[in-house]
Amino acid sequence: MAGELVVVDDVAATFAEFVIDAWQHRPRAYFSLVVSGGDLAKRCYQRLAKLGQDAIEWSTVDIYWGDERLVPRRHPDSNEYMVREALINRVPPVRGVFPMRIESNAGSYDALIRGAAPLDLIHLGVGPDGHTASLFPDSDALQAPATRYVVDNVDPNGHNPHPRRTLTFAGIALGDTAVVTVDGADKRAAVRRVVDGDATAPAAHIRAPRVKLIVGRSAMLGR
């Protein structure tokens, strides 16, 4: 993955400060933020809600999802539920909220993303298996044509539960900036693969005009 790598002690705070700076220097009147899922993403959004409470004019922010587990919206594994609890419900009303919903389909969200592009900032993570968004090793979504920005997907290796909906690599490339956050000793091997450009790690294929990889110190020890 080509991009800027920074190693920090507090990934969530660094992420929040980066988003605030990106909002302050946005090229348009509004700002589009594409959110992620997982425990680290939750911490990032909680910190963004705190640090960005007054630093961001939230009425200019549109929130989209980079991937979703196709479960009911109040299911504990729902990315929408997590983002609402960690961020949306903790800040003033945003301009728009556009979740991926189980009752909808990939094609409709694809059309939504096409209409919203370019997207200011796409937040992504990296799993222990090297996946990003819901682009899993050996999965069909890795072969999605460049004309498809959103597809449904499953993990053929069984490490990640639930059917998924996800941005493709082409969809991620619609972002002006992709911010990838990683933390924890369990991610060391994945970080090594991504930074070294291991083609078997989906996250190594992230492309956008600007890519920033924010890595916690514990995830880099031993490199």
MISESE-782971 format. One record per residue (C-alpha): y, x negated, z negated. Coordinates in steps of 0.001 Angstrom, whole numbers, plus 500000, padded with zeros to 6 digits. Example, Ala and Ser with C-alpha at 12.3 -4.5 7.8 and 13.67 -1.06 7.14 Angstrom:
> Y;X;Z
> 495500;487700;492200 $
> 498940;486330;492860 $
***
This chain:
> Y;X;Z
> 500000;500000;500000 $
> 503289;498504;501085 $
> 506142;499079;498657 $
> 507984;497910;495565 $
> 505848;497236;492476 $
> 507359;497292;488991 $
> 505420;496712;485767 $
> 506909;498434;482736 $
> 506214;499269;479106 $
> 507203;502945;479421 $
> 506117;504515;482706 $
> 507409;508001;481866 $
> 510907;506792;480980 $
> 511099;504588;484071 $
> 510002;507508;486239 $
> 512567;509842;484694 $
> 515380;507338;485158 $
> 514332;506800;488780 $
> 514401;510545;489505 $
> 517821;510911;487887 $
> 519163;508053;490015 $
> 517584;509529;493158 $
> 519196;512897;492408 $
> 522590;511272;491843 $
> 522343;509518;495223 $
> 520778;512397;497153 $
> 521892;512625;500801 $
> 522062;516431;500801 $
> 523562;519086;498531 $
> 520115;520014;497235 $
> 517232;517830;496037 $
> 513538;518370;496718 $
> 511048;517103;494137 $
> 507324;517204;494898 $
> 505297;517165;491693 $
> 501845;515910;490782 $
> 499169;516606;488159 $
> 497379;514788;485370 $
> 498136;513546;481875 $
> 500555;510822;482957 $
> 502443;513240;485209 $
> 502783;515582;482235 $
> 504358;512795;480169 $
> 506646;511918;483071 $
> 507894;515504;483368 $
> 508387;515897;479636 $
> 510529;512760;479649 $
> 512389;513913;482762 $
> 513159;517226;481053 $
> 514601;515337;478089 $
> 516540;512599;479876 $
> 517564;514796;482797 $
> 518578;517848;480791 $
> 522288;517203;481355 $
> 522106;514337;483860 $
> 520769;516557;486670 $
> 522320;519755;487984 $
> 519037;521638;488092 $
> 520414;524488;490183 $
> 520310;522045;493131 $
> 516618;521167;492675 $
> 513708;522621;494654 $
> 510245;521931;493234 $
> 507165;521724;495457 $
> 503585;520708;494685 $
> 501787;517735;496212 $
> 498385;519099;495259 $
> 496765;521813;493190 $
> 493451;522756;491694 $
> 492563;526159;493117 $
> 492258;527919;489773 $
> 494213;530832;488239 $
> 497804;529830;487549 $
> 497413;529972;483752 $
> 494157;528018;483766 $
> 494436;524844;481630 $
> 493594;522730;484699 $
> 496363;524288;486821 $
> 499029;521824;487942 $
> 501487;524690;488210 $
> 500886;525667;484599 $
> 501338;522076;483440 $
> 504558;521526;485393 $
> 506067;524779;484160 $
> 505251;523904;480536 $
> 506301;520243;480764 $
> 509394;520536;482965 $
> 510509;523829;484475 $
> 510586;525800;481223 $
> 512466;522979;479463 $
> 515446;522644;481805 $
> 518120;525019;483147 $
> 517014;527232;486062 $
> 516155;525285;489194 $
> 517104;526260;492741 $
> 513555;527067;493827 $
> 509938;526824;492659 $
> 507235;526715;495346 $
> 503750;526405;493831 $
> 500483;526188;495724 $
> 498694;529437;494911 $
> 494998;530283;495032 $
> 495757;533632;496696 $
> 497586;531890;499555 $
> 496236;529363;502064 $
> 496814;525812;503223 $
> 498428;526936;506473 $
> 501213;528835;504761 $
> 502056;525888;502510 $
> 501930;523585;505523 $
> 504573;525759;507190 $
> 506656;525743;504003 $
> 506586;521951;503795 $
> 507484;521617;507478 $
> 510519;523788;506907 $
> 511570;521842;503823 $
> 511264;518347;505303 $
> 512549;515761;504776 $
> 511534;515835;501118 $
> 513642;513678;498825 $
> 511022;512467;496352 $
> 507251;512845;496220 $
> 505551;511966;492935 $
> 501962;510752;493121 $
> 499380;509286;490789 $
> 496234;507222;491220 $
> 492815;508163;489841 $
> 490190;505704;488603 $
> 488397;506195;491942 $
> 491557;505309;493866 $
> 492437;508874;494902 $
> 495997;510117;495151 $
> 497136;513746;495292 $
> 493736;515372;496010 $
> 492813;512870;498709 $
> 489444;511679;497434 $
> 487249;508826;498687 $
> 484904;509966;501477 $
> 486509;513433;501623 $
> 487303;515394;504772 $
> 491049;515403;504059 $
> 491224;511676;504752 $
> 490503;512475;508402 $
> 493089;515243;508739 $
> 495053;514951;511988 $
> 498632;513730;511841 $
> 499772;517246;512757 $
> 498401;518689;509493 $
> 500522;518294;506375 $
> 498524;520430;503915 $
> 494758;521011;503783 $
> 492099;522243;501386 $
> 489711;519619;500054 $
> 486890;518902;497593 $
> 485639;515692;496014 $
> 482279;514976;497698 $
> 481415;512520;494934 $
> 481787;515123;492202 $
> 484166;513137;489996 $
> 487071;515595;490222 $
> 486359;519292;489550 $
> 487605;522406;491363 $
> 488429;522983;495027 $
> 491838;521544;495872 $
> 494846;521990;498108 $
> 496717;518823;498943 $
> 499301;517080;501038 $
> 497722;514860;503665 $
> 498908;511325;504332 $
> 501109;512790;507077 $
> 502528;515251;504555 $
> 503287;512466;502092 $
> 505077;510590;504872 $
> 507564;513480;505062 $
> 509076;512202;501818 $
> 512094;509915;501841 $
> 510605;508246;498758 $
> 507094;508247;497306 $
> 506956;507302;493624 $
> 503485;506381;492390 $
> 502927;506181;488625 $
> 499872;504579;487010 $
> 499085;503719;483391 $
> 496116;502934;481172 $
> 493366;500343;481004 $
> 490994;502709;482826 $
> 493174;502369;485941 $
> 493112;498552;486176 $
> 490448;498383;488866 $
> 492134;501143;490880 $
> 495518;499419;490674 $
> 493952;496182;491867 $
> 492377;497935;494843 $
> 495599;499727;495783 $
> 497838;496672;495467 $
> 495355;494545;497394 $
> 495214;497124;500188 $
> 491554;498078;499761 $
> 491026;500592;502566 $
> 488376;502467;500554 $
> 491025;503494;498007 $
> 492935;506474;499428 $
> 496077;505553;497476 $
> 496256;502294;499422 $
> 497150;504374;502503 $
> 500329;505935;501068 $
> 503182;505559;503543 $
> 506798;506716;503283 $
> 510185;505222;504191 $
> 510346;503987;500593 $
> 507377;503549;498250 $
> 507799;502588;494597 $
> 504775;501864;492399 $
> 505517;502118;488665 $
> 502642;500610;486691 $
> 502197;500449;482941 $
> 501565;496997;481535 $
> 498131;498019;480235 $
> 497041;498891;483777 $
> 498008;495429;485049 $
> 496417;493222;482382 $
> 493828;490922;483851 $
> 495312;490862;487361 $
***
